[in-house]
Amino acid sequence: MFRSLSLRSVHSSLVSLVDRGALKSNESQMKSARILSKLDVLLQEYRGKAKEYEEVVRRQREDMEINRKKNKEKEEEFETAPPPPTPRGIFLHGPVGTGKTMLMDLFYNSSTLPKKKRVHFHSFMSDVHSRLHRIKKKQLEVEGRSFHIDLDPERDPIRKVALTLKEECDLLCFDEFQVTDIADALILNNLLFHLFSNNCVIVATSNRPVSDLYKGGVNYEYFKPTIVMIKNYCREIEVGDSALDFRTEKAKESEASTFIVGDECGEIVDDFVGSWEGNEEVIDLKFGRVLKADRVDSKRKIAEFEFEELCDSYYGSSEYRAIASKFDVVILKNVKQMSLKNHNRSRRFITLVDELYEGRVKLICNASTEIDSLFVTDEIEEEWVGDDDVSPYVNGVSSGTAKPLPGWMDVRQGGGKMLGELASVRELRFAFQRAGSRLKEMTSGLWWKENGA
């Protein structure tokens, strides 16, 4: 009976949402929910078997120690049965707005594992980098600088971080799994190896299948083993219909919107927030950094920022997460149209949207154009990527058929690829779609109602 109820936990939650009218029935989501429910059961069973196994091993070690003391001359070898196999995780992928995050959250909330963690992947990697920095700093202070390659696995900082994470959680749930730069790609190979080797189960969502992660990135060949590893330890599930965005459909049901095209958003602020008073404030962030807010009402947890202040400065996920944790309402003024050309600004804005979305922050913003026109890719894509099959550059040198490089373009060493072909920039095309979808939901009246307006 318990097994039957557990098997239906994620699926029944989804059915309940459909029955209440909160969601429309979708077979792809239902199928994914059934698979996630099965994993939930397998994890419960594995946890029980793992405890039994640990107890058996403990008793065998005690018996061996007793026998060793009785017969000092005889060395008894310690042998035991192999541990129970760890269930494979799940990698949910599919187009924007098809319910991947919702399904993972239903699974996470239904899981009875005591040690589990759910995190946005960008935030996770930021945390990993911070942990690595602390370990390396401590090693430098204690042991001094090493002038040789240390091959001792016990001293490997990435291994230490992985083992610490495994102590903290047996189940890791990642939202928006993506790899955009070589540093993360190289760290992930070692990190995931140690997590998987120590029986950590991973469930992740992504807009791309595993085989497309970091596709076209610098030194992509080094990341291929990581792709094979993820496929071995995670089952890939495609979710949703590419023609359907559930966030957009949900936002359409709400008449009110807090996304305004134009110069001012005062009237909509009055409608949703009412009269509020605030003063300019400098917010303390990590590592001695500060952030300027135009107006802050600390009592009501409302803050007003300029788009350029947040997205044209050297801020990242940790700073945006601090905003999301500190304020319930964020007013973002003068959002500009973005493109692949100004990819650093675009990436910061997308990261800001992701962190505010994760924090369930209520957002008001005014922009120069509608959400559907906020991100431009097609026109610039044709200009700087060119023919996908024939590169106009060979080892960074023009073949004679190439147009002159604009000042904001770069060429990757060795492969002759332009900036627009790099994984970090290519990934923005998917991220634009996700950010637009989330913006529509976050600025809908329904979002405000669901999050305590």
N, C-alpha and C positions, 0 to 999 in steps of 0.2 A: 504493500500500500504506500509506504513511504517512498519507495523507488518510483512508483507511478506518479505520485504527486510531484516529486522532484523533476521527473522527466518533462512535466508540463509547466514548470515554473516560469521560464522565460516566455514560452509559447502562450501560456494562459494569460500572462500579463499583457501580451500584445493583443490577444483576443479580447480581453477586457477593455482595452483602449478603443478598439474598433467598435465594440458593442455600445460603449458610452458616446460614440460619435466623435471622439478626440482624434481618431485616425480613420483613413479609408482603407478598406481591405486590399492587401497586395500580396499575391502569391509568393513573390520573391522574398519579401520580408518574412512571411510565414514559414517558408522553407528554411531560411537562415535561423529563425527563432527556434525551430525544432532541433537544428544541429547544435546551436548554443546550449539548448536545454540538455541535450545528450552529454555534452562536455561537462556541464555542471554536475551531472550524476557521476560521470567517470572520475571527476576530481574528488567528489565525496567518497567514492569507493577507494580511490587511490590513497586518500588521507588515512582511511582506516587500515589499509594493507601496509602502508608505510610505518604506522605506529606499531603494528604487530611485528613487522620486520625488525624495527629498532629494538623492540623488547627481546626478540629471539637472539639478536646479535649481542645484546647486553648480557644475557644469561650465558651465552657461549663463552664470552670473554671472562666472565666470573669463574665458570667451570675450568677454563684453561688455566687461569691464574692459580686456582686451588690445586690442580694437578701438577703445575710447575713447581709449587712449593713442596709437594709431597715427593716428587722425583726430580731433584735438581739436575741430575745428569742427563735427563731426557728432554730434549727441546721439542715441544709439541707445536706443530703447524696449525695456524688458525684458518679454518675453512668454514664457509657458510654458503647457503644458497644465494643466487643472485637477487638483488633487490627487485621489487615490483616495477614494471615498466611505467614510465611517466606518460600521461596522456598527451597527445599532440595538441598544441594550441591552435588558434584560428586566426587567419588573416582575411578580414573583410575588405573587399575593394569594390569600387564602382563609381559611377558619376556623382556629381555634387547633388546633395539634397535628397538622396534616396533612402535615408534612414539608418545609415551605418552606425553613427554615433549613438542614436537612440537605442538600437539593438544591443550595442556593447554595454551601454549604461544599464539596460534591463538585466543583462547577464551579470554585470558587476554587482548590482544591488541584490540579486537573488542568490549570489554565491555565499555559502556559509563558511568559507575558508576564513580563519581568524586573521591571517597575515596576507593582505592583498593591497594593491595600490592601483589607482586609476589616475592617469596624468596625460596632459597634452604632450606629444612627443618633443616639440620644441622646448618645452619647459624641462622635460626629462634630460635632454642633452645639455641644457644649460646647467642643470644640477650636476651632471656627470663631470663636466668641465671644471666646475667649482671644487668638487671632491678631489679630482686629479691634481688641481692646483695646490690644495691644502696638503695632500700626501707628498707631492714633490718638494714643496716648501719645507716640510718637516724633515724629509730625508736630507735636504741640502743643509739645514741647520745642524742636524745631528752628525752627519757623516761627511759633510763637505762635498765639493764638486768632484765627480768621477771623470777620469780622463780615459776610460775604456768602456766598451759595451758590456753592460751587465746582463748576463743571460740567466741569472738565478730567478726562476719563476716565482719564488716566495717574495721577491722584492718588486715584482711587476706591479706598478700602480693601478693599471687597468684591472688586473686580476683582483687586487685588494678591493677596488670599488665594486666589482661584480659580486664578490663574496659578501660584502657588507649589504648590498642590495638584496641578496638572497636571504640573509638573516632577517631583513625587514619585511620581505614579502615572498610568498610562494606563487602568487599570481600577479602578473603585471599586465595592466590594460593600457594600451597606447592609443590615443586619438590622433589622427592625422599623421601617420607614420610617413616620413619623407626624408630623403637624403640629398643634400644640395651642395656639400663641399667635401673636399678630400680629407680634411681633418676628421670630420664625423665619420666618413666612410671607413677610414683606417681604425678608428677607435671601436666602431661597431663590430668589426670582424672579431676582435679579441674579446670585447665585452660580452657579446651574445654567445660566443663559444663557452665562456665560463658560466654564464647564466644557465644555458641549456644543459651543460655538463653537470650542473648541480641541481637539476630537476626543477628549475623555474619554468612555469608555464606562461606563455605570452599570448594575449589576444589583442589584435590591433586593427585599426581602420585605416584606409588609405584610398586616395582617388586613383591610384595606379596599382596594377598587379605586381607581384613580387619581381617578376622578370624585368619590369620597366624601372625599378628603383635605381636612381643615380645613372640612368641611361645617358650616355654621351658625356659623362663627367670626366674630369681630369684623372688620368690613371685608372680608368674604369676597370681594367683587367684585374687590378688588385681587389676590387669589390665583388667580383664574380663568385668567389668561394662563399661570401656572406649570403648571396642570393641562394646558392645551393643549400646552405645550412638552414636558412629560414624555411625553404620549401620542405626540407626533411622534418623539421620540428613543428611546422604549422600547416594546417590544412587551408587551402585557398578557397574562399567562397565569394562569388560575384553577387552583388546585391543591386537590384533595382533596374528600372527602365531608364535609359539615357534621355528619353524625351520628357521625363517627369521629374520635377523638383518639388518635393513635399514641403520644403520651407516656403517656396514661392507660393504654392497653392494655399498653404496655411495663412500666409500674409494677406492673400487676396480676400480672405473671409473677414478681415478686419478693415473697417472703413477708415479709421483714424491712422495717421502715420506721423512719426516724429522725424522723418527725413524731409528736409525742405530744400528746394532749389531756389536760390536767391541770396541776397546779401544779409538778411536778418532772420533770426529764429525766435525773436522775443515773444511773439503772439503764441506760438506753439508751446514755448516754455511756460507761459502763464496758464495755458490750458491743462498741461500735464503735471507741472510742478507747483504752480501757484506763485504767489509773491515770495521771493526769497532774497536774503541779503548775504553778501559775502565780500571778502576782501582779498586782494592779491596776496598770494602765499607761496613761499618756497618750501617744497616738500623734500625732506631728507630721504635719500635712497641708500642702497648698499654701497660699500667701498668709498664712502665720503662724497658720493655724487648727489646732486640736487636737481630738482625739477620745478620749473616755474609754472604756477597755475594763475590764470587771470583773476578768478574768483573762487573762493572756497567757503562753504557753509559746513563747518565740521559737525555741528549738532545734527543737521539733516543729511549729512554725508553726500553733499552735492559739490561737484567741481566743474569748472569751465576752463577749457584749454583752447589754444590756437593750434590748428592742424600743423602749421610749419614748426611750431615749438616742439611738438611730439615726434614729427616724422622727418624733419630735416636736421635733427640733432643725432648725436651718437647714442641713442637709446636702443634697448633691445627687450627681449621677453621678460627679464627680471624686473625692469623698470615698469613695464606695462602691467605686469602681474601685481606690482605694488599698488598701482592705481586701482586695479580691479578689486583688490582686497580692502582698500581703504574707503572707496566710495560706492554708493548704491546707484547714483545717477551721475552720468558724465555728459556734459554739453561740449560738443566738438564744433568749433567754428571754422568756416572758410576752407572746407575740404576741396582740394584741387583735383582736376582730372589727372590720371596717372597712366603710365605706359611702360613698356619694357625698356625704353630709353632711359628713364629715370628710375631704374630698377631698385636702387637702394631705398629711395623714398617709398616706392610701392611695397617693397618687402616689409618695411617698418610698419606701414599702415595695415597690411594684412596681419602681421603679428599682433598689432594692437587690437584689431577686430577679434582675432582668435582668443586673446586673453580676456577681453571684455565679455565675450560670448561664454567662455568657460566659467567666469565669475558671475554669470547671470546679471550683468550690469544693465540698467536701463539707459538707453542711448538717445540723445537728441543731437542732430547735426544739420548744418546747412552746407550745401555744396554748390559748385558751379554748374553741375549737370545732374541728370537723373542717374540712379544706380546702374541701370543697364548701359549707360554711356560713360560711367566713371572710369572704367579700365579699357584702354585702347591697345590692341595687339596686332591686328591684321595689317594695317598700313606699314607700320615700322618693321614688322616681321619680314615682309617682302623686300624691304630696303636693305636690311643688314644680314639676313641669313642667306638669301640667294638660293642657288641650286643645291639641293640636298645630296645629290650624287657626286658632283664634281666641285671640289673646293677651289676657289680662285687663288688660294695661297698654298704653297708647298714649303714646309719647314719655315713658315713665317715670311716667305719671299713671294712677291706677286708673280703669277704665271704669265702675266701680260694681258690677261683678259679681265682682270679685276678692276673695279672702280676704286678711286682713292678712298682711304679710310677716313670717316668722320672723326673729329677729335675725341668723341666719347666712346669709340670702338677700340677693342683690343684684340690681339691675336695670341692664342695660346702657343706656348713654345712646343716645338717638336711635331705636333699634329697639324699645325696650320689651321686650327679652327678659330672662328671669330667668337667674340663675347656672347653673341646671341645664341650660339650653339652649346654653351656650357650648361651643365645640369641645373645650376642655381638659377639661371635665367629662364631656361626652358620650363622649369617647375612653376614659375610664376604664372604661366598660362592656365594651369590647373588651379593655382591659388587664387587668381582673379575670380574665377567662377565661384569658388567656395566663399570668398569674402563677400561677393555680391549677393549670394544666396543668404548668407548669415545676416548681412545688413538689412535685407528685406524683412527677415523675421524679427531682428532686434529692434527695428523701428516701427513695428506694427503695434496697434493698440492691444492685441491679444497677448503679446510678449509682456507688456506692462502689467496687464491683468494677472498673468500667470506668475509674475515675479513681484507681486505685492505693490502695485501702483496705488 
